[in-house]
Amino acid sequence: MNRYWLLLGIAGLCEIGWVSGLKNSTTVWEWTLTIIGVILSFLGLIYSTRTLPVGTTYAVFTGIGAAGTVLAESIFYNVPFDVSKLVLIVIMIIGIAGLKMSTTATVQEVEK
């Protein structure tokens, strides 16, 4: 796995944090962390799309965010989690993995 995919994964994790922060932030400190999460998440996405295929990159980014947010809600905020949510998350992950595996474009370095 190259550094751009790793960066995209980190950006997706930041997305989970800021999406949860939008709903649950109540203090200035929590809102500050939410804003930092938004900035880091989109900077990671933007930097990754400079070298990776945009469609695949965006699908992976939103998939990490969507699946992670559903899981984080259940773990940290006691939102009910049932088998149907799990099945749908697995289907989404399979689809995103298939999209990534079917992408044959090579990574191109960005001129600095």
RAPE-V789728 format. One record per helix or strand of 2 or more residues. SS is the DSSP state (H for helix, E for strand). FROM is the first residue (numbers start at 1). LEN is the number of residues. Records with the same first field share a line. If there is no record, write none. Layout:
# RAPE-V789728
SS->FROM-LEN / FROM-LEN
This chain:
# RAPE-V789728
H->3-22 / 28-22 / 54-23 / 83-20
